[in-house]
Amino acid sequence: MFDVFRGFVRLTWPRACAACGALCGDARFCSTCGPLVSPRDAPRCRLCDAELPCPGPSHRCGRCLVRPPTFDRAWGVFDYAGPVGDAVRRGKYGREVAAMRAVARAVGAHLPAELIDDPPGVVVPVPLHPRRLRQRGFAAPLVIAVAVGRALGVRCARRVLTRSRDTPEQAGLADDKRRRNVRRAFVAASLREDDVLVVDDVLTTGATASAVADALRGAGARRVRVLAAAIVDRTP
């Protein structure tokens, strides 16, 4: 009986594509967007995961050679310039939690092999300030972090980090202003595990990730890695 009712609901209210909004039945992405939801495949910086023109001896981008981040490693699973980035924007700014759940499911299904082979001790989402959380209705990093923790079989600790300052949006700010904007903006509680995976929705310059890593190291973290659903291409 339940299966019949569920089938009726799906026919009556078909699901909208998480990226473009087109009706797509029971799928999370439509037939146009779905094939484009694939992990990045290019030479990348071994620290910040920025795309490199070709593999080099150091495997680090110029930015990380000049100013190494305070985290140990970062991954951006998908390109922000694509369906996943569209779904992130629909989720965050359109208050569509279903779109963000689709992103979280895609991330959980395409975790980096390096992370699967060497999982963290705990998964920690980047927190929103309470005002921003009220504005958006849900925390995108938390939705993704829960899926990542489940996929890795690792605890998701949603209250380890808090945001002590209501910082302006990072979008549109230059690198140095991004760093100043989030400096000392996070507070970390004492950790039971010292190997932490920080989860966010988007990775751009790594300023937020570095600020979070600083807070976690102050609370006793030995290793801090970062996983984002999507990464913004910063190729000059």
C-alpha positions as a printed Julia matrix, in Angstrom:
236×3 Matrix{Float64}:
  0.0    0.0     0.0
  2.81   2.4     0.89
  4.56   1.74   -2.45
  1.36   2.54   -4.31
  0.97   5.81   -2.4
  4.61   6.72   -2.98
  4.23   6.07   -6.7
  1.13   8.26   -6.79
  2.99  11.08   -5.04
  5.86  10.87   -7.53
  3.48  11.05  -10.47
  1.52  13.92   -8.95
  4.48  15.94   -7.71
  7.5   15.01   -9.87
 10.9   16.0    -8.53
 12.62  19.1    -9.89
 16.25  18.91  -11.03
 18.51  20.17   -8.24
 20.52  22.2   -10.75
 18.14  23.69  -13.33
 14.71  23.08  -11.83
 13.37  21.05  -14.77
 11.01  18.22  -13.88
 12.91  14.96  -13.76
 10.64  12.36  -12.19
 12.45  10.39   -9.51
 15.99  11.53  -10.39
 17.88  14.2    -8.49
 19.34  15.72  -11.64
 17.65  15.85  -15.04
 18.87  14.03  -18.15
 20.76  17.15  -19.27
 22.46  18.02  -15.97
 22.95  14.48  -14.65
 25.71  13.41  -17.08
 27.65  16.57  -16.16
 27.68  15.7   -12.45
 31.1   14.08  -12.52
 34.16  14.63  -10.29
 36.98  16.84  -11.48
 39.7   15.11  -13.45
 42.81  17.27  -13.95
 46.23  17.84  -12.37
 45.72  19.6    -9.05
 47.65  21.34   -6.33
 48.48  18.9    -3.54
 47.47  21.44   -0.92
 44.53  23.57   -2.05
 43.31  21.36   -4.93
 43.41  24.21   -7.45
 43.73  23.02  -11.04
 47.25  23.01  -12.46
 48.1   23.4   -16.16
 50.22  20.25  -15.91
 51.76  18.09  -13.16
 54.97  19.56  -11.79
 57.75  18.41   -9.44
 56.17  20.11   -6.43
 52.52  19.59   -7.43
 51.73  22.88   -5.68
 50.17  25.95   -7.2
 51.9   29.31   -7.11
 49.6   30.63   -4.38
 50.44  27.75   -2.04
 54.16  28.08   -2.74
 54.01  31.76   -1.76
 51.53  31.43    1.12
 50.9   27.82    2.23
 47.45  27.29    3.8
 47.16  26.27    7.44
 45.2   23.12    6.58
 46.99  19.96    5.46
 44.98  19.11    2.36
 41.81  20.23    0.6
 39.58  18.67   -2.03
 36.86  20.2    -4.17
 34.88  17.24   -5.51
 33.06  19.03   -8.36
 33.59  22.16  -10.43
 31.51  25.09   -9.19
 30.98  26.09  -12.84
 28.52  23.29  -13.51
 25.34  21.61  -12.29
 26.64  21.06   -8.76
 27.44  24.77   -8.42
 23.95  25.58   -9.73
 22.45  23.19   -7.17
 24.5   24.76   -4.36
 23.18  28.21   -5.28
 19.6   26.94   -5.47
 20.01  25.37   -2.06
 21.75  28.25   -0.29
 20.04  31.27   -1.79
 16.76  29.7    -2.87
 16.29  27.95    0.48
 15.82  24.62   -1.33
 17.11  22.0     1.05
 16.23  19.24   -1.44
 18.79  20.68   -3.87
 21.46  20.62   -1.17
 20.58  17.05   -0.26
 21.13  16.12   -3.91
 24.56  17.78   -3.73
 25.34  15.95   -0.49
 24.36  12.61   -2.01
 26.6   13.25   -5.04
 29.55  14.17   -2.81
 29.08  11.08   -0.66
 29.11   8.92   -3.79
 32.3   10.5    -5.21
 34.66  10.91   -2.27
 38.38  11.17   -3.09
 40.11   7.79   -2.96
 42.83   9.29   -0.75
 40.2   10.18    1.84
 38.52   6.79    1.7
 41.87   5.03    2.17
 42.85   7.33    5.05
 39.63   8.49    6.76
 39.58  11.16    9.46
 38.68  10.68   13.08
 35.76  13.1    12.9
 33.84  15.18   10.35
 33.13  18.82   11.24
 30.94  21.18    9.17
 31.85  24.84    8.73
 29.29  26.65   10.9
 27.03  29.53    9.95
 26.42  32.49   12.21
 22.94  32.24   13.83
 21.69  35.23   11.83
 22.76  33.65    8.54
 21.24  30.33    9.6
 17.89  32.01   10.28
 18.1   33.75    6.92
 18.79  30.58    4.92
 16.74  28.15    6.96
 19.41  25.43    7.06
 23.2   25.05    7.02
 24.48  23.74    3.69
 27.83  22.51    5.11
 25.99  20.47    7.74
 23.78  18.77    5.15
 26.89  17.75    3.19
 28.88  16.8     6.31
 26.19  14.37    7.48
 26.33  12.58    4.11
 30.14  12.53    4.12
 30.29  11.16    7.66
 27.8    8.46    6.77
 29.74   7.49    3.63
 33.02   7.28    5.57
 31.51   5.66    8.65
 32.82   8.55   10.76
 31.09  10.64   13.42
 29.81  14.06   12.32
 30.38  16.55   15.16
 28.14  19.49   14.42
 28.86  21.47   17.6
 32.67  21.44   17.66
 32.89  24.71   15.73
 30.96  27.93   16.25
 31.08  31.18   14.34
 31.83  33.99   16.77
 31.44  36.86   14.3
 28.78  37.54   11.69
 31.18  38.16    8.82
 30.1   39.63    5.47
 29.76  37.3     2.48
 33.12  36.25    1.04
 31.88  36.37   -2.56
 33.4   39.25   -4.48
 36.23  39.92   -2.01
 39.9   39.83   -3.0
 42.16  37.2    -1.4
 43.62  39.47    1.28
 40.2   40.84    2.23
 38.83  37.3     2.48
 41.57  36.4     4.95
 40.93  39.49    7.08
 37.18  38.94    6.91
 37.31  35.49    8.56
 40.36  35.93   10.8
 39.48  34.71   14.33
 35.85  34.28   13.22
 35.66  30.67   14.48
 35.91  29.08   17.91
 36.55  25.36   18.41
 35.65  23.27   21.43
 38.0   20.65   22.84
 38.39  17.7    20.51
 38.15  14.0    21.27
 39.79  13.22   17.9
 42.86  14.99   16.56
 42.38  14.1    12.87
 39.63  16.35   11.52
 37.89  16.63    8.16
 36.25  20.04    7.71
 33.31  20.04    5.28
 32.04  23.08    3.37
 29.85  23.66    0.34
 32.27  25.76   -1.75
 36.05  26.19   -1.72
 37.4   29.36   -3.34
 40.61  30.87   -1.95
 40.84  28.67    1.13
 40.61  31.65    3.49
 37.68  30.23    5.45
 39.27  26.77    5.53
 42.52  28.21    6.9
 40.68  30.21    9.57
 38.8   27.08   10.62
 42.05  25.08   10.67
 43.65  27.7    12.94
 40.76  27.36   15.41
 40.86  23.56   15.34
 44.61  23.41   15.84
 44.19  25.68   18.85
 41.75  23.1    20.22
 44.21  20.23   19.77
 43.83  19.06   16.17
 46.95  17.4    14.78
 45.74  17.13   11.17
 43.09  19.22    9.45
 41.86  18.35    5.99
 39.08  20.03    4.05
 36.41  18.7     1.7
 34.11  20.94   -0.32
 31.31  19.94   -2.64
 32.53  22.35   -5.32
 35.63  24.42   -6.02
 35.81  27.72   -7.87
 38.39  27.81  -10.66
 40.96  30.45   -9.72
 43.2   29.98  -12.77
 44.66  33.42  -13.65
